[in-house]
Amino acid sequence: MLDAADLTALRALSETYAAAADDRDAAAVGALFVPDGVLVVPEPPAHLAAHVSHAGRPAVVAALGALADTLATTHVVAGARYQPTPAGARGRVRGTAHHLLPGREGPSDLVWFLHYDDEYARTGAGWAFTRRAVTINWIERHRVSLTRAGSEGADR
């Protein structure tokens, strides 16, 4: 069984992943995985389902390099469901990932409506990802206007 503390910790794990990705802290993202953990990502627009595996913390950290093409990102965790497994737990986490992209006519927001299919293990430091597979359900793109405060993340 997963108790309330487990559910809170698993949700916090996903929120920490989102915040670390937005902060461009790839090492912090990698630390959320067990040493041999796997991140499986899509290759949009050709593949929206989880497609490319990155096994081990160094590979997970390297995979976050894909965010370098964005001016900023905002990952939002919208909902999650968790179930116990013999090895720990599994979950489906839904959310959006906003990617602020440069453009000749101004910046745009590439929005991924997505879900993560996760597997977790309880470690000495708490819950960690053993596997996280990202599937994009659909993509939208919007022109955006930036305030001075909103453009601060674009300076990265």
N, C-alpha and C positions, 0 to 999 in steps of 0.2 A: 504494500500500500504506500501511496504517497500522501504524506500529511500536509497540513497547511504550510509548515516551514519549508518543505520540499517544493511545493508549488510556488511559493514566493521566491525561493532561491533560483528555480528554473526560469521564472519570468525575468528575474534580475539578470541572469546570465545572458538572455537575449537582448535586454536593454543595454547591458554593458557592451556587448558586441556592437550594437548600433552606434552607441556613443563613441566607442574607440574607432570605428570605421569613419565616422564623421570628423573625428579629430585627427585623422590620418595617422593613427598610432597603431601601425601594423604589428609591432611587437606585442602590444596589449591584446590585440585580437588573437594572435598566435598563442598567447598564454592562457586563453580560454579553452584551448583544446588539450586533450591528453597528448603526450609526446608523439604518438603515432596516429593522431587524429587525422581525419580526412575532410576537406572542404571540396564539394562538387558544385561547380558553377556552370551557368549557361553560356552560350556564345551568341548573343543577339546580334543581328536579327535572324540569323540562320537557325539557331537552336535556342528555343526559349526554355526548354526543360533542362534540368541538370545534365551536364554533358562532359565537362573536363574535370578530372580528379586531381587534387593537390594533396598528397599524403605526407604527413609529418609537419611539425611546427614550422621548420624553415620554408617549406613549400607553401603553407598557408600564408605566412608572412609575405612571401614573394607574390602570391596571387593578389594581395591587396594593392600591389603596384598598379593594377588596372584603374584605380581611382585617380591616378596622376593626370589623366586626360580631362578631369572635371575641375571646374573652378571651386566647387563646394558640393557637399552632399548632405542630405537629411534623411536618415532612416527612421521610420516610424513603426513601432510594434503596435499592431491593432488588436490582436487577440491571439490566444494560444490554448491548446488542449494538450494534456499530458497523460500518459499511461505508464504504469510500472511494467518493467520487463524483468526477466531473470538476471540480466546483466546490469540493470539500472533503471532507465526510463527511456521513453521515446516521446516525441511531441511533434505537433504541427503548429507552426507559428506563422500567422498572417500579418502582412504589413505592406508598406509602400517604401520605395527608395527613390528619392528625388535627386537628380543629377543635374547640377547647374553647368551648362555647357556654353562655351563662347560661340559667337556667330558674327558674320559680317553685318547683319542687321540688328545686332544686340544679342544678349544672352537668352537662352531657352532652358526650360525645365523638362528633362526627359524623365518621365515618371514610370517606374516599374511597379505594377500591382503584383505582388508576389507571395509565395509561401516558402517556408523552410521546413523540410522534413528532417528532424533531428533525432540523434541517438545520444544519450548521455550516460556518463559513469560517475559514481560518487567517488571522489578522491580524498586524500587527506586534507586538501585545501577547500573542499566543497565539490559541487557539481561542475563537470566539464563536458565539453562536446567530444564525443568519439567520432561522430560523423554529422556533417551539416550539408544538406543538398538544397540548392536554391533553384526554384522553378518560377519563371515569370509567367503570370497568367495573361497579362496583356500590358501594352505599352501605350502611353500617351505622350505627346510633346506639345508644349505651350510656350509662347513668347512670354517673357517676364520683364518687369521693370524692377530695378534695384534702388533701394534707398541707400544713403551713405552707410548706415549701419548694416544693411543687408549685403553690401559689397565687401565688407571686411573679410568674410570668409573667402571671397574671390581673390584675395591677395596671396593665397598660399602657393 
